């Protein structure tokens, strides 16, 4: 008996897809585009008849499994077996899950990971997450989230990499490589067996929700879309990201699930994206709520024609696409295109050859000591030292510490949002971590700040206060009207001042918080994000100086909620901010500047930048920027050298500064290194409203330094023949 071409692994994937498409009914095709959640016995019949193409593991008891037993793979295998052996064509299901920051080995939230400014560390974290998830039978993770964060009221800033398109794009590439294990600009023919498919989301502009309120409407100009919101997605696609999730919201009245220009023209045509687009949860059906679709059938027609390939959790594709094709409202070519895209990824994952997971594999892969060590390193490197008057690092000999604050002994708060596979009891709290690090002569009092505690604290050398947000206060659907600290926490820090001992404040959080007064009152402030399973240990590593802090803010910290939106790469305006000057863009009741600028972070040593030079590189117009960085303190440390550019005169107002390069530089005490940034046409251009690069001759400014206020700058000129002066 000859096997059908699509089952023959020796044939090219394109041929296998073509063969399979030629055998499928319209109903089976629609089935491939239908993703349903928490598949279990209730869905067996639908899987058997080819009506479901993908499973979404939405909670911890999916597919009949139970969280404690950790046997996802068993449930997945059961239902996969029905798809493979009992459906007419035997097409395997692809299972997706929200693998957002780590899996069982929970990593810091993405905003914290971004503070490392290290694509390599993020790649390492996602490699661990991919291996753990794949061992549980998961093929596809719904991250990285690449929404540019300009409004910290929006709870989902926790899930992304911050406010800068260039930084987010570079980190996205690391995240995609970690998940997929490939380093290519094409959708891979085959994913390694221990990796998962990445999903860049939420395409695009979702974070511009008015008022910072989740799912809300947005107004984004084409200029801002092309220059700010789209570039990180392009970077992910160029790194081979195999899927994209379209977002819930509308831009100027056009919901993304029906946005032909963005999904079709930009993503698929201009960028040549060959993977598939999955809708966000229920978003195709929600076209009715948006008021652009009359009913389910109309919603399916709009979304499919716009370019959404897979429908997450509404069944409207399954129920309507066959009739829409028969009625000529959706072409069969478009249906085949969507199905072909989904099948291409299924082939790439190797599902036709290896549809099943090994139920015993988890144990060998989850929570490995080397994984925990990597995630601890990542956590420590993600923490941003915002203030230090010399109290840190703590000495571990002969001192008495007092630890207090609502988050000092919390486990869940260290996880942050989206940790369906993390297990709280596996977290080391800050209290446990500090207790484990004490020297023989050190003492630790742990207390609530009551009257008794005040006595204890008074008898101590340093008071450490752990404050900030609980895990559930950021993430999806967790928006706030204010970025003030949760009730009572500021009062706690203020009260602690009366004890007249040095105060170290450790803040956990999923968003920039208003730390104006706390920073004033405390002797040291460490922003630790939600740092994951080893986060308590990471904080202790920093407090005791085992790790010299190197985290840098990937997002601006405003002085107050009223300053929002506040981001460093804003246009100059006709009346730029000038301190103490009237009739300039400013507030009368606040300083204009942020509390901490984008890129900011302190170290236990100091760095100096000097000798900034620019010179034409071999290729015109490309410019080399070199700078010398010196560690001027007395201990080794890492700084993040940041290179910013401004196009002084252009046809459109260009931002006051834009990040165009960065590098983590490790220096011994007294050591100097020369750092090189190469700025090619891409770095010196802006994108017009069609997404085309425009490079205009004229003067450019460039700065290099330790944050977005870097003072060391110079100028260069691109002449009209494209050369550099
Ligand atoms: C979120 C997505 C997520 C999806 C699946 C949606 O509510 O917006 O980010 O991947 O659910 O759980």
Boltz pocket constraint, residues with backbone or C-beta under 6 A from the ligand:
constraints:
  - pocket:
      binder: B
      contacts: [[A, 58], [A, 98], [A, 142], [A, 201], [A, 280], [A, 281], [A, 476]]
      max_distance: 6.0
